[in-house]
Amino acid sequence: AQSVSQHNHHVILSEAASLELGCNYSYGGTVNLFWYVQYPGQHLQLLLKYFSGDPLVKGIKGFEAEFIKSKFSFNLRKPSVQWSDTAEYFCAVNDISNFGNEKLTFGTGTRLTIIP
Amino acid sequence: SAVISQKPSRDICQRGTSLTIQCQVDSQVTMMFWYRQQPGQSLTLIATANQGSEATYESGFVIDKFPISRPNLTFSTLTVSNMSPEDSSIYLCSVVGGIYGYTFGSGTRLTVV
């Protein structure tokens, strides 16, 4: 079964610092990849997704992620974080090589705290 | 992308009782998914609900505890049965579709006392 690892459980940064959150998945088939954000007290929002094509994808709010198939990774980056980026970030993977199985598997999440 | 209306948004329930959560989608979808997010944790898939067939449950979740109905292509319910405090979580439904891939309901925050 697919599993998703987010090794950074809690990241604390100062404003304007650069951010990189790691995400690795276990299964080497054809996958769709997602990053979701959950602001305090709010529901999940999609930051960005990768389906195919350019492995460097850009999302909302200045976030981007790079899909490296050889490393089974989909790391999230932002060059300069803001206090408003304080939130929980979830990586998710959908294994589409298993026809009809469209369920998403989520990582354990990374809590990001930005210090003003 | 699809719009999901999920209710109730929150509830406080007595242990031993049951709560039914509803999800209404504004378009027809084949698959609907039910997730649980326990406090401070990630989302765990409970089951996949297809219209016209039995739901498929993930390991650790059983139909007697989390019965699911899927009477048509736009609606589903999840019941949390015989609740205990350990069932206190946020429950979310999700569908596949549109350019965003997946859409999530706003969630039901359940507290069992």
Contacts between the chains, C-beta under 8 A, distances in Angstrom:
chain1	res1	chain2	res2	distance
A	32	B	101	6.3
A	34	B	101	6.5
A	34	B	102	7.2
A	43	B	92	7.4
A	43	B	104	6.3
A	43	B	105	7.6
A	43	B	106	4.8
A	43	B	107	5.2
A	44	B	43	7.8
A	44	B	92	7.5
A	44	B	104	4.9
A	46	B	100	5.4
A	46	B	101	7.5
A	46	B	102	7.7
A	49	B	100	7.1
A	49	B	101	5.5
A	51	B	101	7.4
A	90	B	42	6.1
A	90	B	43	7.0
A	94	B	101	7.4
A	94	B	102	7.9
A	102	B	31	5.8
A	102	B	96	5.0
A	103	B	33	6.0
A	103	B	45	5.5
A	103	B	48	5.8
A	104	B	33	7.3
A	104	B	43	7.9
A	104	B	45	7.3
A	104	B	94	7.3
A	104	B	102	6.1
A	105	B	45	7.4
A	106	B	42	4.7
A	106	B	43	4.5
A	106	B	44	7.6
A	107	B	42	6.3
A	108	B	41	7.3
A	108	B	42	4.8
A	109	B	41	7.4
A	109	B	42	4.7
